[in-house]
Amino acid sequence: MSGSSGTGSGGGAARDRIGYITRVQSFSACHRLHSIQLSDEENKQIFGKCNNPNGHGHNYKVEVTVRGKIDSVTGMVMNLTDIKRHIEEVIMVPLDHKNLDKDVPYFATVVSTTENLAVYIWDNMAKVLPPDTLYEIKIHETDKNVIVYRGE
């Protein structure tokens, strides 16, 4: 029996198909974990060696995931060329080979943790992507430390 319930793989399915695209980008930056709301002693106690006055660096790997309807004409959720351009503008230009605390105004008053870096990237990607398409920012700070932020 041929099914026309919209659940098959045929092109005539009535329901929208939702896809997720993830683009991975790496960048290098340094920072110092230090809160202006804490004393020097409290900062040393909380952040340990990451509070080194000279900072330390990471080779971050960022995964930007967008979500949306798979277009019936193009077969795409979004053109990867557009995603690459937005990542260049939002991540690479302001963050790559930078001192996050000194070169990125946002971090003048916000502790440059990877959690806050994910929020920064989310907020700025959300400004340039089509509305409601940004799904997730995932940052690999190290091989063992991964942060996920979904705008919540």
DRENDO-1510 file (C-alpha; in Angstrom, 1 decimal, always signed):
<recs>
REC; n; res; u; v; w
REC; 1; MET; +0.0; +0.0; +0.0 .
REC; 2; SER; +1.5; +3.4; -0.9 .
REC; 3; GLY; +1.4; +5.8; +1.9 .
REC; 4; SER; +0.4; +9.4; +1.5 .
REC; 5; SER; +0.4; +10.2; +5.2 .
REC; 6; GLY; +3.3; +12.7; +4.9 .
REC; 7; THR; +5.6; +10.4; +6.9 .
REC; 8; GLY; +7.4; +8.9; +4.0 .
REC; 9; SER; +10.5; +10.1; +2.3 .
REC; 10; GLY; +8.8; +11.4; -0.8 .
REC; 11; GLY; +9.0; +15.1; -1.8 .
REC; 12; GLY; +5.2; +15.5; -1.5 .
REC; 13; ALA; +5.2; +15.4; +2.3 .
REC; 14; ALA; +2.8; +18.0; +3.7 .
REC; 15; ARG; +4.7; +18.7; +6.9 .
REC; 16; ASP; +7.8; +20.9; +7.3 .
REC; 17; ARG; +11.1; +19.2; +7.8 .
REC; 18; ILE; +13.3; +20.8; +10.4 .
REC; 19; GLY; +17.1; +20.6; +10.1 .
REC; 20; TYR; +20.1; +21.6; +12.1 .
REC; 21; ILE; +23.3; +22.9; +10.6 .
REC; 22; THR; +26.5; +23.2; +12.7 .
REC; 23; ARG; +29.5; +25.1; +11.6 .
REC; 24; VAL; +32.7; +24.6; +13.5 .
REC; 25; GLN; +35.3; +27.4; +13.8 .
REC; 26; SER; +38.5; +27.6; +15.9 .
REC; 27; PHE; +40.2; +30.7; +17.3 .
REC; 28; SER; +42.9; +31.6; +19.8 .
REC; 29; ALA; +42.6; +34.2; +22.5 .
REC; 30; CYS; +43.9; +34.9; +26.0 .
REC; 31; HIS; +42.1; +36.1; +29.1 .
REC; 32; ARG; +42.3; +36.4; +32.9 .
REC; 33; LEU; +39.6; +35.1; +35.1 .
REC; 34; HIS; +39.1; +38.1; +37.5 .
REC; 35; SER; +36.0; +39.7; +38.8 .
REC; 36; ILE; +36.0; +43.4; +39.7 .
REC; 37; GLN; +33.4; +42.6; +42.3 .
REC; 38; LEU; +35.8; +40.5; +44.3 .
REC; 39; SER; +39.0; +41.2; +46.2 .
REC; 40; ASP; +42.3; +40.1; +44.8 .
REC; 41; GLU; +42.4; +37.4; +47.5 .
REC; 42; GLU; +38.9; +36.2; +46.6 .
REC; 43; ASN; +39.8; +36.1; +42.9 .
REC; 44; LYS; +42.9; +34.0; +43.6 .
REC; 45; GLN; +40.9; +31.6; +45.8 .
REC; 46; ILE; +38.1; +31.2; +43.3 .
REC; 47; PHE; +40.0; +31.2; +40.0 .
REC; 48; GLY; +43.3; +29.8; +41.0 .
REC; 49; LYS; +46.0; +29.8; +38.3 .
REC; 50; CYS; +43.5; +31.2; +35.8 .
REC; 51; ASN; +43.7; +34.4; +37.8 .
REC; 52; ASN; +47.4; +34.9; +36.8 .
REC; 53; PRO; +47.8; +38.7; +36.3 .
REC; 54; ASN; +49.4; +38.0; +32.9 .
REC; 55; GLY; +46.5; +35.9; +31.7 .
REC; 56; HIS; +46.6; +32.6; +29.9 .
REC; 57; GLY; +45.4; +31.4; +26.4 .
REC; 58; HIS; +43.2; +28.9; +24.8 .
REC; 59; ASN; +42.6; +27.4; +21.4 .
REC; 60; TYR; +38.9; +27.6; +21.4 .
REC; 61; LYS; +36.7; +25.5; +19.2 .
REC; 62; VAL; +33.2; +27.0; +18.7 .
REC; 63; GLU; +30.2; +25.2; +17.2 .
REC; 64; VAL; +27.4; +27.4; +15.9 .
REC; 65; THR; +24.2; +25.5; +15.3 .
REC; 66; VAL; +21.2; +27.0; +13.5 .
REC; 67; ARG; +17.8; +25.3; +13.2 .
REC; 68; GLY; +15.0; +25.8; +10.7 .
REC; 69; LYS; +12.8; +24.5; +8.0 .
REC; 70; ILE; +14.5; +22.8; +5.1 .
REC; 71; ASP; +13.6; +24.9; +2.1 .
REC; 72; SER; +11.7; +22.8; -0.5 .
REC; 73; VAL; +13.4; +24.6; -3.4 .
REC; 74; THR; +17.1; +24.9; -2.2 .
REC; 75; GLY; +17.1; +21.9; +0.2 .
REC; 76; MET; +18.9; +24.0; +2.8 .
REC; 77; VAL; +18.1; +25.3; +6.2 .
REC; 78; MET; +20.5; +28.2; +5.6 .
REC; 79; ASN; +23.3; +28.8; +3.1 .
REC; 80; LEU; +26.6; +27.8; +4.7 .
REC; 81; THR; +28.3; +30.7; +2.9 .
REC; 82; ASP; +26.1; +33.0; +5.0 .
REC; 83; ILE; +26.8; +31.2; +8.2 .
REC; 84; LYS; +30.6; +31.4; +7.5 .
REC; 85; ARG; +30.3; +35.1; +6.8 .
REC; 86; HIS; +28.5; +35.7; +10.1 .
REC; 87; ILE; +31.0; +33.6; +12.1 .
REC; 88; GLU; +33.8; +35.7; +10.6 .
REC; 89; GLU; +32.1; +38.9; +11.6 .
REC; 90; VAL; +31.0; +37.9; +15.1 .
REC; 91; ILE; +33.7; +35.5; +16.2 .
REC; 92; MET; +36.9; +35.8; +14.2 .
REC; 93; VAL; +37.3; +39.5; +13.7 .
REC; 94; PRO; +36.6; +40.6; +17.3 .
REC; 95; LEU; +38.0; +37.5; +19.2 .
REC; 96; ASP; +40.8; +35.7; +17.3 .
REC; 97; HIS; +44.3; +36.4; +18.6 .
REC; 98; LYS; +42.9; +38.9; +21.1 .
REC; 99; ASN; +43.1; +39.5; +24.8 .
REC; 100; LEU; +39.4; +39.1; +25.6 .
REC; 101; ASP; +39.6; +41.4; +28.7 .
REC; 102; LYS; +41.5; +44.2; +27.0 .
REC; 103; ASP; +40.4; +44.1; +23.4 .
REC; 104; VAL; +36.7; +43.2; +23.7 .
REC; 105; PRO; +34.7; +46.0; +25.5 .
REC; 106; TYR; +32.0; +43.5; +26.7 .
REC; 107; PHE; +34.5; +41.9; +29.0 .
REC; 108; ALA; +35.6; +45.1; +30.7 .
REC; 109; THR; +32.9; +44.5; +33.3 .
REC; 110; VAL; +32.0; +40.8; +32.6 .
REC; 111; VAL; +34.3; +38.0; +33.7 .
REC; 112; SER; +35.7; +36.3; +30.6 .
REC; 113; THR; +34.6; +32.7; +31.5 .
REC; 114; THR; +33.8; +30.4; +28.7 .
REC; 115; GLU; +30.1; +30.6; +29.8 .
REC; 116; ASN; +30.1; +34.3; +29.4 .
REC; 117; LEU; +32.0; +34.0; +26.1 .
REC; 118; ALA; +29.2; +31.7; +24.9 .
REC; 119; VAL; +26.6; +34.3; +25.9 .
REC; 120; TYR; +28.6; +37.0; +24.1 .
REC; 121; ILE; +28.8; +34.9; +20.9 .
REC; 122; TRP; +25.1; +34.0; +21.1 .
REC; 123; ASP; +23.9; +37.6; +21.6 .
REC; 124; ASN; +26.0; +38.8; +18.6 .
REC; 125; MET; +25.1; +35.9; +16.3 .
REC; 126; ALA; +21.4; +36.4; +17.1 .
REC; 127; LYS; +21.7; +39.9; +15.8 .
REC; 128; VAL; +23.0; +38.9; +12.4 .
REC; 129; LEU; +21.1; +35.6; +11.7 .
REC; 130; PRO; +17.5; +35.4; +10.6 .
REC; 131; PRO; +15.2; +35.6; +13.6 .
REC; 132; ASP; +14.7; +32.4; +15.7 .
REC; 133; THR; +17.3; +30.3; +13.7 .
REC; 134; LEU; +20.1; +30.3; +16.2 .
REC; 135; TYR; +19.8; +27.0; +18.2 .
REC; 136; GLU; +23.1; +26.5; +20.1 .
REC; 137; ILE; +26.6; +27.8; +20.8 .
REC; 138; LYS; +29.0; +25.1; +22.0 .
REC; 139; ILE; +32.5; +26.1; +23.0 .
REC; 140; HIS; +35.3; +23.6; +23.6 .
REC; 141; GLU; +37.7; +25.5; +25.9 .
REC; 142; THR; +39.9; +22.5; +26.2 .
REC; 143; ASP; +39.6; +18.8; +25.2 .
REC; 144; LYS; +37.9; +18.2; +28.5 .
REC; 145; ASN; +35.9; +21.4; +29.1 .
REC; 146; VAL; +32.8; +22.1; +26.9 .
REC; 147; ILE; +30.2; +24.8; +27.4 .
REC; 148; VAL; +26.8; +24.8; +25.8 .
REC; 149; TYR; +24.5; +27.9; +25.7 .
REC; 150; ARG; +21.1; +28.0; +24.1 .
REC; 151; GLY; +19.9; +31.5; +24.9 .
REC; 152; GLU; +18.2; +30.6; +28.1 .
</recs>
